[in-house]
Amino acid sequence: MPARTTAATTSAPPGPPKTGLRERKKIQTRQAIRRAAYRLFEEQGYDATPVDRIAEAADVSPSTVFRYFPTKEDIVLTDEYDPLIEAAIRARPAGESPLQAIRHAIVEALRAVYEDPQERADLSARTRLLRDVPAVRARSMESMSLTSRMLARVIAERTDRPADDLELRIFTGAVLGAFQEATMHWAEHDQRGDLLDVVERTLDVLERGLTL
């Protein structure tokens, strides 16, 4: 069993998680369903697009859609970024502050999205739906809680705190809330400008506090 990682760890950080063939096929299926859904949502509207129509467009069964996405909202909100962000945080220097480690990981993930035209289009579609569809916004709170637990777990390891530590929960909740607000701000302004710049400004506020 590998040793538990703490802030005192000096061994080489792990690289990005390796993805086996089975997991790659799952990711491909999720992406096919998601992209079929985005196309239909754009053409027909979110509420007017049933799951069986999404399944037909993605060439899978409705049961397959629900196996990957328990609700229609999850098609919009579920992505493959959490494992990448977790690996990126683990790869940061042990003495780096938690906020800096998260900052580098999120910015790195966003840059990767921006370099892939299809991923960038997916991000644009996702944020529009998050802005426009109340059911998606409501479901996003549950999705954020999963990411919050991931962040709490990895930051707990870096700081040698228990994962349910109150200060740790407040910290990770603040970071995710800030990121959510940055995304909504970008969406509400018709995605003008660069989301990376908005996120960088958001993390600057967390670092320095609100200026008067």
C-alpha positions as CSV (number, residue, x, y, z in Angstrom):
1,M,0.0,0.0,0.0
2,P,1.5,3.4,-0.9
3,A,2.3,5.8,1.9
4,R,-0.2,8.5,2.8
5,T,0.8,11.8,1.2
6,T,1.3,14.7,3.6
7,A,2.7,18.2,3.4
8,A,6.1,16.7,4.3
9,T,6.2,14.3,1.3
10,T,9.4,14.7,-0.8
11,S,9.0,11.9,-3.3
12,A,8.3,12.7,-7.0
13,P,4.6,13.7,-7.5
14,P,2.4,11.4,-9.5
15,G,1.7,12.2,-13.1
16,P,-1.8,12.4,-14.7
17,P,-3.9,9.3,-14.0
18,K,-3.4,6.5,-16.6
19,T,-6.6,5.7,-18.4
20,G,-7.2,2.1,-19.4
21,L,-9.1,0.9,-22.6
22,R,-12.3,0.2,-20.7
23,E,-12.3,3.7,-19.1
24,R,-11.5,5.3,-22.4
25,K,-14.5,3.6,-23.9
26,K,-16.7,4.9,-21.1
27,I,-15.4,8.4,-21.6
28,Q,-16.1,8.2,-25.3
29,T,-19.7,7.0,-24.7
30,R,-20.2,9.8,-22.2
31,Q,-18.9,12.3,-24.7
32,A,-21.1,11.0,-27.5
33,I,-24.2,11.2,-25.3
34,R,-23.3,14.7,-24.0
35,R,-22.5,16.1,-27.5
36,A,-25.7,14.6,-29.0
37,A,-27.6,16.2,-26.1
38,Y,-26.0,19.6,-26.6
39,R,-26.8,19.5,-30.3
40,L,-30.5,18.7,-29.6
41,F,-30.8,21.2,-26.8
42,E,-29.6,23.9,-29.2
43,E,-32.0,22.8,-31.9
44,Q,-35.1,21.9,-29.8
45,G,-34.6,23.5,-26.4
46,Y,-33.7,21.7,-23.2
47,D,-37.2,21.0,-21.9
48,A,-38.4,19.8,-25.3
49,T,-35.7,17.2,-25.6
50,P,-36.5,13.9,-24.0
51,V,-33.8,11.4,-22.9
52,D,-34.9,8.8,-25.4
53,R,-34.3,11.3,-28.3
54,I,-30.8,11.9,-26.9
55,A,-30.2,8.2,-26.8
56,E,-31.3,7.8,-30.4
57,A,-29.0,10.6,-31.5
58,A,-26.1,9.1,-29.6
59,D,-26.9,5.6,-31.0
60,V,-27.3,4.1,-27.5
61,S,-30.2,2.8,-25.5
62,P,-32.1,5.1,-23.0
63,S,-30.9,2.7,-20.2
64,T,-27.3,3.4,-21.3
65,V,-27.9,7.1,-21.0
66,F,-29.2,6.7,-17.4
67,R,-26.4,4.3,-16.5
68,Y,-23.9,7.1,-17.3
69,F,-26.1,10.1,-16.2
70,P,-28.7,9.5,-13.5
71,T,-30.7,12.6,-14.6
72,K,-30.9,14.7,-17.7
73,E,-29.3,17.6,-15.8
74,D,-26.2,15.3,-15.2
75,I,-25.6,15.1,-18.9
76,V,-24.8,18.8,-18.8
77,L,-23.0,18.9,-15.5
78,T,-20.9,15.7,-15.5
79,D,-17.4,16.0,-17.1
80,E,-14.0,14.3,-16.9
81,Y,-12.1,17.1,-15.3
82,D,-12.1,16.2,-11.5
83,P,-9.5,13.4,-11.9
84,L,-7.3,15.7,-13.9
85,I,-7.5,18.5,-11.4
86,E,-6.9,16.1,-8.5
87,A,-3.8,14.8,-10.2
88,A,-2.6,18.3,-11.0
89,I,-2.9,19.4,-7.4
90,R,-1.0,16.3,-6.2
91,A,1.8,17.2,-8.6
92,R,2.3,20.7,-7.2
93,P,5.2,21.3,-4.9
94,A,4.6,20.2,-1.3
95,G,5.3,23.6,0.2
96,E,2.9,25.5,-2.1
97,S,-0.1,27.0,-0.4
98,P,-3.4,25.2,-1.0
99,L,-4.9,28.1,-2.9
100,Q,-1.9,28.3,-5.2
101,A,-2.0,24.6,-5.8
102,I,-5.7,24.7,-6.7
103,R,-5.1,27.8,-8.8
104,H,-2.5,26.2,-10.9
105,A,-4.6,23.0,-11.3
106,I,-7.7,24.8,-12.4
107,V,-5.9,27.1,-14.8
108,E,-4.0,24.2,-16.3
109,A,-7.3,22.3,-16.9
110,L,-8.9,25.3,-18.4
111,R,-6.0,25.9,-20.8
112,A,-6.3,22.3,-21.9
113,V,-10.0,22.9,-22.6
114,Y,-9.2,26.1,-24.6
115,E,-6.7,24.2,-26.7
116,D,-9.3,21.7,-27.9
117,P,-12.0,23.2,-30.1
118,Q,-14.6,20.5,-29.2
119,E,-13.9,20.8,-25.5
120,R,-14.2,24.6,-25.7
121,A,-17.5,24.2,-27.5
122,D,-18.7,21.8,-24.8
123,L,-17.8,24.3,-22.1
124,S,-19.6,27.1,-23.9
125,A,-22.8,24.9,-24.3
126,R,-22.6,23.8,-20.6
127,T,-22.3,27.4,-19.3
128,R,-25.2,28.6,-21.4
129,L,-27.4,25.8,-20.1
130,L,-26.3,26.5,-16.5
131,R,-27.3,30.1,-17.1
132,D,-30.6,29.4,-18.8
133,V,-32.1,26.3,-17.3
134,P,-33.2,26.4,-13.6
135,A,-33.2,22.6,-13.3
136,V,-29.5,22.5,-14.3
137,R,-28.6,25.2,-11.8
138,A,-30.4,23.4,-9.0
139,R,-28.7,20.1,-9.8
140,S,-25.3,21.8,-10.0
141,M,-25.2,22.1,-6.2
142,E,-25.1,18.3,-5.9
143,S,-22.4,18.2,-8.6
144,M,-20.3,20.8,-6.8
145,S,-20.5,18.8,-3.6
146,L,-18.7,15.9,-5.3
147,T,-16.0,18.2,-6.5
148,S,-15.8,19.8,-3.0
149,R,-15.2,16.4,-1.4
150,M,-12.5,15.6,-3.9
151,L,-10.8,19.0,-3.2
152,A,-11.1,18.4,0.6
153,R,-9.6,15.0,0.3
154,V,-6.5,16.1,-1.7
155,I,-5.9,19.3,0.3
156,A,-6.3,17.3,3.6
157,E,-3.5,15.1,2.4
158,R,-1.3,18.1,1.6
159,T,-2.0,19.8,4.9
160,D,-2.3,16.7,7.2
161,R,-5.8,17.7,8.2
162,P,-8.8,15.4,8.5
163,A,-11.0,15.6,5.4
164,D,-14.0,16.8,7.5
165,D,-12.0,19.6,9.2
166,L,-14.2,22.7,9.4
167,E,-11.6,25.2,8.1
168,L,-10.9,22.9,5.2
169,R,-14.6,22.6,4.3
170,I,-14.9,26.4,4.5
171,F,-11.9,26.8,2.3
172,T,-12.9,24.3,-0.4
173,G,-16.4,25.6,-0.4
174,A,-15.2,29.2,-0.9
175,V,-13.0,28.2,-3.8
176,L,-15.7,26.3,-5.6
177,G,-18.3,29.0,-4.9
178,A,-15.9,31.6,-6.4
179,F,-15.3,29.4,-9.4
180,Q,-19.1,28.9,-9.9
181,E,-19.7,32.7,-9.6
182,A,-16.9,33.4,-12.1
183,T,-18.5,30.9,-14.6
184,M,-21.9,32.5,-14.1
185,H,-20.5,36.0,-14.5
186,W,-18.9,34.9,-17.8
187,A,-22.2,33.3,-19.0
188,E,-24.4,36.2,-18.0
189,H,-22.1,38.5,-20.0
190,D,-22.7,36.4,-23.1
191,Q,-19.3,34.7,-22.7
192,R,-17.5,37.8,-23.8
193,G,-13.8,37.8,-23.1
194,D,-11.7,34.9,-21.9
195,L,-13.0,32.7,-19.1
196,L,-9.3,32.1,-18.1
197,D,-9.0,35.8,-17.3
198,V,-12.2,35.8,-15.3
199,V,-11.0,32.9,-13.3
200,E,-7.6,34.5,-12.7
201,R,-9.3,37.7,-11.4
202,T,-11.6,35.6,-9.2
203,L,-8.7,33.8,-7.6
204,D,-6.9,37.1,-7.1
205,V,-9.9,38.3,-5.0
206,L,-9.7,35.1,-2.9
207,E,-5.9,35.7,-2.3
208,R,-6.1,39.4,-1.4
209,G,-9.6,39.8,-0.1
210,L,-12.2,42.4,-1.2
211,T,-10.6,45.8,-1.8
212,L,-12.3,49.0,-0.6
